């Protein structure tokens, strides 16, 4: 295969050493230009590098110089760089939504009506921090009690 992960890593590291400057895009010692430029193009298509492309008189495409992008720098970073920080997805449950879910579950339970009524009143009176703690515990308990968790997860995600 023409794509070479070791070569791509070597190319990214070479460009990273000069970041943000461009480097001369030439094959490394002992490497052929076709493989080098194919791998550079691959890195560019994935947004890890940028290159200024030209055509030789023979019609063959080549890059005069290249540079690593911020995405390429983040790819090389042990911690994922800023992409890992900026790409974090935060899920927020509004306190009223959590309480409504809990109340709905209590009201659908088989416990006596007097017990359900007391639980609903207690849920409605919970302060925000207690609701947060209860939510975390409910998620843990739910995951621990889902029979065949992996099967359920695969079915839910349609894998």
C-alpha positions in Angstrom: 0.0 0.0 0.0 1.2 3.5 -0.8 0.0 5.0 2.4 2.7 4.7 5.1 1.9 5.6 8.7 5.5 5.8 9.7 6.3 8.1 6.9 3.2 10.3 7.7 4.3 10.5 11.3 7.9 11.4 10.2 6.4 14.1 7.9 4.2 15.6 10.6 7.0 15.7 13.1 9.3 17.3 10.5 6.7 20.0 9.8 5.9 20.4 13.5 9.6 21.2 14.2 9.2 24.4 12.0 5.6 25.3 13.0 4.2 27.7 12.0 6.7 28.1 9.1 6.5 26.1 5.9 9.1 23.5 5.1 10.4 22.4 1.7 8.4 19.4 0.6 11.0 16.8 -0.5 11.1 13.1 0.1 13.3 12.0 2.9 16.6 10.3 2.2 15.9 7.0 0.4 12.2 7.7 -0.2 10.5 8.0 -3.5 8.7 11.2 -4.5 5.5 9.5 -5.5 5.0 7.8 -2.1 6.0 11.0 -0.3 3.6 13.3 -2.2 0.8 10.7 -2.0 1.2 10.6 1.8 1.4 14.4 2.0 -1.8 14.7 0.0 -3.5 12.2 2.3 -2.4 14.3 5.3 -3.8 17.4 3.6 -7.1 15.7 2.8 -7.5 15.0 6.5 -6.7 18.6 7.5 -3.4 17.7 9.3 -1.2 19.5 6.8 -1.3 22.2 4.0 0.7 22.2 0.9 1.2 24.5 -2.1 0.8 22.2 -5.1 2.2 22.7 -8.6 2.5 20.6 -11.8 5.8 19.6 -13.2 6.3 19.9 -16.9 5.6 16.2 -17.1 2.2 16.8 -15.6 3.0 15.2 -12.4 1.8 16.9 -9.2 4.2 18.0 -6.6 4.3 20.3 -3.5 6.9 23.0 -3.3 6.4 23.4 0.5 4.1 22.3 3.2 3.2 23.1 6.8 1.4 21.3 9.6 -2.0 22.7 10.6 -3.3 23.2 14.2 -5.2 19.9 13.7 -1.9 18.2 12.9 -0.2 19.7 16.0 -3.1 18.5 18.1 -2.9 15.1 16.5 0.7 14.9 17.6 0.0 16.2 21.1 -0.2 13.5 23.8 -3.3 15.1 25.3 -5.0 15.7 22.0 -4.3 19.5 22.2 -6.9 22.1 22.0 -9.1 19.9 19.8 -9.6 17.6 22.8 -10.6 20.5 25.0 -12.8 22.3 22.4 -14.4 19.0 21.3 -15.8 18.1 24.7 -19.5 17.7 24.6 -21.3 18.8 27.7 -24.7 17.4 28.5 -26.9 19.4 30.8 -30.1 18.2 32.4 -32.2 21.0 33.7 -33.2 20.4 37.3 -36.9 20.5 36.5 -36.4 17.9 33.7 -34.7 15.5 36.1 -37.3 16.0 38.7 -40.1 15.4 36.1 -38.4 12.1 35.0 -38.0 10.9 38.6 -41.6 11.8 39.4 -42.9 10.1 36.3 -41.0 6.9 37.3 -42.4 7.1 40.9 -45.9 7.6 39.7 -45.6 4.5 37.4 -44.4 2.3 40.2 -46.3 -0.3 42.0 -45.8 1.2 45.5 -48.9 2.3 47.5 -50.3 5.7 46.6 -49.3 7.2 50.0 -45.7 6.2 49.5 -45.8 7.6 45.9 -47.2 10.9 47.2 -44.5 11.3 49.8 -41.7 10.5 47.3 -43.1 13.0 44.8 -43.3 15.7 47.5 -39.7 14.9 48.5 -38.5 15.0 44.9 -40.2 18.4 44.3 -38.5 19.8 47.5 -35.0 18.7 46.6 -32.4 21.4 46.3 -30.3 21.6 43.2 -27.2 19.9 44.6 -29.3 17.0 46.0 -31.0 16.6 42.6 -27.5 16.5 41.0 -26.3 13.8 43.4 -29.5 11.8 43.0 -29.2 12.0 39.2 -25.6 10.6 39.3 -26.7 7.8 41.6 -29.7 7.0 39.4 -27.5 6.8 36.3 -25.1 4.5 38.1 -27.9 2.3 39.5 -29.6 2.2 36.1 -26.4 1.1 34.3 -25.6 -1.5 37.0 -29.1 -3.0 36.6 -29.6 -3.0 32.9 -29.6 -6.7 32.1 -27.1 -7.6 29.5 -25.8 -4.0 29.3 -23.6 -4.5 26.2 -26.4 -6.2 24.3 -28.8 -3.4 25.3 -26.2 -0.7 24.3 -25.6 -2.3 20.9 -29.3 -2.6 20.3 -29.9 1.0 21.4 -27.1 2.3 19.2 -28.1 0.0 16.4 -24.6 -1.5 15.9 
